[in-house]
Amino acid sequence: MYQLLPPLSTEEYEKLRLSIINDGCLVPIEFDENGNILDGHNRYEICTQENKPFERVTRQFANELEKQAYVYKINLSRRHLSNEQKKQV
């Protein structure tokens, strides 16, 4: 599993859960070639619990380093992290 960033706060998670319940999963969940979730761990968990469909995207990488770099890149550009959390990542 590639959950490399800090977990969402309870408030952020609940907002995401309500959004998926009301509007569906609007952002595809990304997997690697082995079926591991790269992006969308929270969306996947919520969709599974709430029985909501989601789009699946599979990505291929030359090596583990490329895979991890991709996970950081897509999450750091969109997640709202504090300066301290960004330093930790």
N, C-alpha and C positions, 0 to 999 in steps of 0.2 A: 504494500500500500504506500502511496506517495502523499500522505497528509503531512506536508513539510512546514506548514504555517500554524500559528496558534489557533486554537478553536474560536469559533464565533462566540460572542457574549450571549447570554441567555436572551437578551432583548433582540439582538441581531438574528439569532436563530428563529425566534418566534415570528419576527417580521417576515423572514424567508418562508417559514412554514405557512403562514396565512396567505402570502402571495401565491404560493404554489397551489394551495387549496382553492383560492379564488380564481386564479388566472392560468393555472397549469404551469408546467416547467418550461420556461421561456428560453433557457440557455441549455444547449446540449451538454450531456455528461460525457467527458472524454476518458477513454480507456487506452492502455497500451496494447501491444500485440498479444500479450499474455492474459488480457482481461482484467488487469489491475486498474483501478480508478486513478487517473492523473489529476483530473479537475472535476469537482462536483460531488465531493464526499457528502456534504450536507444535503444537497439536492437529491442525491441517490437515496440517502437514509429517509428523507421526508417522503419522496415519491413512493418508496417501498412501503412505508408505514401507512400512507394515505391511499395506496393503490392508485397512484396517478401515473399515466404514461409519460415517457421521456424519450427524447431523441438521443441516440448513441453515436458517438464518433470514435473511430479507432485510429490511433496514430502509431507510426513506426519510427524507431530511432536506431542509430548506429551503435549506441552504447548507453550505459547507465548515466554517465555524466551528462550527455545530451538530454536525456529524459528529465533528470533533476533540474537542469538549467531551464528547460521548458516550463516545468511546474512553477519554479520561482518567478520566471518572467511573466507568465499570464496572471499569476495571483498578485504579485506586487503592483502590477499596473492597475488593478481594479479593487483590491481589498483595502479597506480603511484601517490601516494599522497606525498605532502610535509611533512616535520616533523611537521609543525604547524597543518596541516590537520589531521595527525595521532593523535596528542594530542587531538584535538577537538573530534575526533571519540572515 
